[in-house]
Amino acid sequence: MAIIALKAWYLEQYEPIKKVIQQPCSLRLSRNSLLKTGLRADFLDDRLEVEGSDWFQLYLSGRTVEFYIQGSGTYLVANIDLVSQEIYFTKCTSISGLEPTIYYSPQSYYQAANEAISSTLTTIIDDLATRSRIPLTLEITPRTSGSPLRLSNSQFKKIAKSLLLISDVTPLSSISGADRSELLIDSNVCVELGYGIQTKDHGQILLLKMERPDLTGAIPFDMAGYKQLSFTNGAQLAKSLPKLIETLLQRYSLF
């Protein structure tokens, strides 16, 4: 029976999968069994080559070693037996599955905030794109005035696959209750933010809010675990936002 070799690429740092697979593979495998949470395979490369590889040395030192395996997804190395040339992997969720985009969810009612954030973000992403080892792009949700929000599967995918989701939670109005006033934010932003909370971790979401002297109160849901930045004008935003975005992107080792 012919052996069908699977290609595997060592993921040293963040890089989109479609770019990873264009490079020479790090390891060739013959799969023995595939489980829901793992994979067992024989490696077909020379034992001495595997033993001398950078990723194997990291494995010996106790570091996490991640691979993308052709047709199967991303896995962590769980155990290696050099004598029998067997290697065991456990399934994992990888940042390499993300696209190099910053997704911005704008509100379309308070134009002072909209204009300040949009222009500042465009300037920041243009600057970062010139310094990043992987080109970055800014994706902005299109808003159609007077029409209900209809997010397509493509739009959901863009949110889930983005490096960062930035939402404009500038208040549009307020409701006075018995104990306190509650601020209302754009319902379209709420829908996209809700989906982002389901698909992204805390470090991948940033909330921007322009302070409005005419509105007081608190947002009626708890976002304490997420990065938030309040600003009073475009100049203040332009001073604070670049450093914050670069800090949030540090996990991807882009710079």
N, C-alpha and C positions, 0 to 999 in steps of 0.2 A: 504494500500500500504506500503510495507516494506521500511524502511529508509536505504539508502546505505550511510554508514559513510565514509567520506573522511578523510585521515590523513593529518595533517599539522605539519610542523617542524619549530620552531622558529630559524632563522639564526642569531645567535649572532655575529659571525665573519666568515671570509672566511673558507669554508670547501667544498670539492667537493661533489656534490649532491649524487653521488653513495655511498659516505661514510655517508652522512647525513641520508639517508633512512634506513641505517642499525641500527640506534638508535631508542629508543622509541619515538613516536610522542609527540608533545607538546600540540596538540589540535585535537579534532575530530569534523568534520563539516558535516552538511547536506546542500547541495547546493540548493539554491532557484532559482537563475538565473545566467547565465554566459553571460557577455557582452564582446565586443572586447577589451575594456580597463579596465574591472573590474569584480568583482564577489561578489554576495550577498549570505550569508549563515547563518544558525542557528548553534550555537556551542552546542554540545551535552554534553560537560563536565559540571560538577557541577559549578554553578555560583560562589560559594565561592572559588573554586579552581582557576578559571579564575581570579577572583578579587585579589587573593593573589599571582599570578604568577609574576615572575621578569619582563617578557615582558610587562605585563599590567601596571605595575608601571612605566616602561619606557614610555609607551604610554601616561599615565597621565601627565608625566613631559614634554611632547612635543617632545620626541625623535622619530626618525624614527624606526619603527618596521617592520621587513621583515620576511615573511614566504615562505617556499616552500610547495605548496599544491599538493598532490598526483594527478598525471595525468594532471595537469593544468599549472604548472610552478611557477614562483616566483612573489610574490605580497607584496605590502605595506599595512599595516592596515590604512584605511581611517577614519573609524568611528565604534564605538561599542555602542550598546544599551544593557546594562545588564538586564534591565527589560524584554524586549522581547527576549533576548538572540540572538540578531542579530549582525552580524559583516559584515562590508563592506570593500572590498579590491580593490586596483587599481594595474593594471599590471605594472611590472617593469623589467628592465634588471639587472641581479644580477651577481656579480663577483663569486658567488658560482657555476655558470655554467662553470667556467674555470677549466682547468686541472692544476695540480701543475708541470708545465714544463716551462723551459726557452727555447725559440726557437731561434736558431742561423742561420742566413742566410749568408754564407761565399762567398767571391769571390775566384776564383781558379787560378788567374793569377799572382798576386804579392805574392809570397810565404812567404816573410819576415813578412808581415802583417798577412797572414793566420796562420802561425805557432805560432806567438806571441799571437794572439787572442784565437785560439783553445786551446793551452796549458794553458793559463791563465784562461779561462772560465771553463775548466775541473777542475782545482784546486779549483776555487771559489765555484763551485756547489758542489763538494765533501765536502768541508768544511761546506757550508750552510746546506747541507743535514743532517749533524750530529747534527746541532743545531736547525733545524726547527721542529715544532710540526707536520708538514706534510712532508713526504719525497719529495724532489725536484729532478727532472731529467732534463738533458740537451738533447734537440732534435736538431740535425744538419741536414740541408738539404743535401741529397746525391748529389754529382755532378759527371756526367759522361762526361769525356773528349770527345769533338768532336760531342756530341749529343745535339740537341736542347732541351731546357727546356720544360718539360711537367709536369705541376703540376696536380696531381690527386685530386679528391674531398677529399680524406683522408688528403692530404698535406694541402689543403686550411683549412680544419677543424682544423688541428694541429696549424696552425698560428692563427686562430681566437680564439681558446680555450686556448692558452698559456697565462701565467701570464705576460710574457715580450717577445717582439720581439727585438732581437739584430741583427743589419745589419752592415756588413762591407762595408763602403762606401769609402774605400781607392781608390784614383784615379788610373786608369790604363793608361790613356793617356790624352792629352789635344788638344783642337782646338783653334787656334788663330783667333779672330774676329776683327772687326774694332775698338771696344771700349775696349775689354778685352779678356782674354783667359778663356775658359770654360773647366772644368775638366770632364772627362768621367769616369763613374763607371760601374761595371759589370752589364750587361743587365739582367742577372738572378736575381741579388739582387734587381734591379729596379722593376721587376715583383712582387716579394714577398713583397717588401716594399710597393708597390702600393696597394696590397691587404690588407696589415696590416693597412695602413692609413684608409681604408674603414671600417675596423672591430674593430679597437682598438682606445683608446683615447691617448692623447699626453703622459700621464704618463706611458704608457705601451710599448713605443717604445724608443729604445736607438740606436744611430748611432755612430759607432766607425770608426775613420779614422787615418791611419798612415801617418804622414807627409813625403812627398817625396821632397828632395831638388832639384831633377831634373825636377819636375813639379810644375808650378805655375798657379794660376787661382782660379775660384770659381765654385762650383757645380751649374749647370744651373737651379735648382729649389729651391724654398724657403722652408727651413725646420727650420726656426727660432724658432718655437714653440715647437720643440722636443728636448729632452735631447741629447747632443752630447759630445763626448770625443775624443780629438785629442792626439796622442802620437807619440814619436819619436823612441822608442824601447820597447822591451818586459819588461825590468825592470821598466820603467816608467808606463807602462800599469798595471803591477802587483801591483804597489803601489797605483794607483788611482781607478782602476775598482772595487775592492771588496767593498769599502765604497759606491760607486755610486749605485751598484746593490742592496746592502742592503737598501739603502735609497728608491729606486724605489719599493722595496718589502714591505715597511712599511705599506702600505694600507691594506695588507693582514694579518697583525698581526701574522706573522709566528714565530717570535723569542721572 
